Amino acid sequence: MAFSTGGGGSGPMADINVTPLVDVMLVLLIIFMVTAPMLSQEIQIDLPQPSTAKPENPVEPPQPIRLKIDDIGNLFWDNSPMPQSALLPSLRVEASRDPQPTLEIEASQEVQYRVLTEVLATAKNADMKKIGFVETM
């Protein structure tokens, strides 16, 4: 018994042979099924556990300290001028407070990098933990 393709067999066959495509797709599916479990890794995460103790009265955070550095390197502690030598003792006093206030540094765009690094080193030496930069307007 012979099979015919319909139109007498005189013209080119217009059907696409999908068998090789299905074979490739099945091979890829098997490869992904085998390799996907190997790619997953466990990560140990210590999640916080719910506490049954009542929370303490929240302490209101102190006002942040605004330290401004102008173009020539002058320091201003909350808009009042401050000499460079008084910065370390003032920061140590603020660092000893509980909770510690945030030191917000507002540096001019034209200030020398050396001045800014000296202020940051002084803040680090005073044990300031919360230091942030404020964008100048």
C-alpha positions as CSV (number, residue, x, y, z in Angstrom):
1,M,0.0,0.0,0.0
2,A,1.5,3.3,-1.1
3,F,0.9,6.7,0.5
4,S,0.3,9.7,-1.6
5,T,1.2,13.4,-0.7
6,G,-1.9,14.8,-2.2
7,G,-1.2,16.8,-5.3
8,G,0.1,14.0,-7.4
9,G,3.7,14.4,-6.2
10,S,4.8,16.6,-9.1
11,G,5.7,19.8,-7.0
12,P,8.0,20.4,-4.1
13,M,6.9,19.4,-0.7
14,A,5.9,22.5,1.5
15,D,5.7,20.7,4.9
16,I,8.4,21.4,7.5
17,N,10.0,18.4,9.0
18,V,9.7,19.1,12.8
19,T,11.2,15.8,14.0
20,P,14.8,17.2,14.3
21,L,13.4,20.3,16.1
22,V,11.5,18.1,18.6
23,D,14.6,16.0,19.2
24,V,16.7,19.0,19.9
25,M,14.1,20.5,22.3
26,L,13.8,17.2,24.2
27,V,17.6,17.0,24.6
28,L,17.7,20.6,25.9
29,L,14.8,19.8,28.2
30,I,16.6,16.8,29.7
31,I,19.9,18.9,30.1
32,F,18.1,21.6,31.9
33,M,16.2,19.1,34.1
34,V,19.5,17.5,35.1
35,T,21.5,20.7,35.7
36,A,18.8,22.9,37.4
37,P,19.0,21.0,40.8
38,M,22.8,21.4,40.8
39,L,22.5,25.2,40.5
40,S,20.4,25.7,43.6
41,Q,22.5,26.2,46.8
42,E,21.3,26.6,50.3
43,I,22.0,29.8,52.1
44,Q,22.0,30.0,55.8
45,I,20.0,33.0,57.0
46,D,19.4,33.8,60.6
47,L,16.0,35.4,60.7
48,P,14.9,37.4,63.7
49,Q,12.5,35.5,65.9
50,P,9.4,37.0,67.4
51,S,9.8,38.2,70.9
52,T,7.3,37.8,73.7
53,A,8.9,40.6,75.7
54,K,7.2,44.0,75.6
55,P,9.2,46.6,73.7
56,E,10.9,49.3,75.8
57,N,9.8,52.9,75.5
58,P,11.3,54.1,72.2
59,V,13.9,56.7,72.7
60,E,13.4,59.8,70.5
61,P,16.6,60.1,68.3
62,P,18.6,63.3,68.9
63,Q,18.7,66.1,66.4
64,P,21.5,65.5,63.8
65,I,24.6,67.6,63.9
66,R,25.1,69.7,60.8
67,L,28.8,70.2,60.0
68,K,29.3,72.5,57.1
69,I,32.6,72.9,55.3
70,D,32.8,76.0,53.1
71,D,35.0,76.7,50.0
72,I,38.2,77.6,51.9
73,G,37.8,74.9,54.5
74,N,36.2,76.7,57.4
75,L,34.0,74.6,59.6
76,F,30.5,75.5,60.8
77,W,28.9,73.4,63.6
78,D,25.1,74.0,63.3
79,N,25.7,77.3,61.4
80,S,28.1,78.6,64.1
81,P,31.9,78.9,63.2
82,M,34.2,76.4,64.7
83,P,38.0,76.1,64.7
84,Q,39.5,72.8,63.4
85,S,41.1,72.2,66.8
86,A,37.7,72.1,68.6
87,L,36.2,69.5,66.3
88,L,37.6,66.4,67.9
89,P,36.6,67.3,71.5
90,S,33.1,68.3,70.3
91,L,32.7,65.1,68.3
92,R,33.8,63.0,71.3
93,V,31.2,64.6,73.5
94,E,28.5,63.8,70.9
95,A,29.8,60.3,70.4
96,S,29.4,59.5,74.1
97,R,25.7,60.3,74.0
98,D,23.2,57.5,74.0
99,P,21.7,57.3,71.4
100,Q,24.4,58.8,69.2
101,P,23.3,61.7,66.9
102,T,23.9,61.6,63.2
103,L,26.8,63.7,61.9
104,E,25.6,65.3,58.6
105,I,28.5,66.7,56.6
106,E,27.7,69.4,54.1
107,A,30.8,70.1,52.0
108,S,31.1,72.7,49.3
109,Q,31.9,71.5,45.8
110,E,35.1,73.6,45.8
111,V,36.5,72.4,49.1
112,Q,39.8,70.6,48.9
113,Y,39.7,66.9,49.3
114,R,42.4,67.0,52.0
115,V,40.1,69.1,54.3
116,L,37.2,66.7,53.8
117,T,39.4,63.6,54.6
118,E,40.7,65.3,57.7
119,V,37.2,65.9,59.0
120,L,36.2,62.3,58.2
121,A,39.3,61.0,60.0
122,T,38.6,63.2,63.0
123,A,35.0,61.9,63.1
124,K,36.3,58.3,62.9
125,N,38.8,59.0,65.7
126,A,36.0,60.4,67.9
127,D,34.1,57.1,67.4
128,M,31.2,58.6,65.5
129,K,29.2,55.7,64.1
130,K,26.5,57.6,62.1
131,I,28.0,59.8,59.4
132,G,26.2,61.0,56.4
133,F,26.6,63.5,53.6
134,V,24.2,66.2,52.8
135,E,23.9,67.6,49.3
136,T,24.4,71.4,49.0
137,M,21.8,73.4,47.3
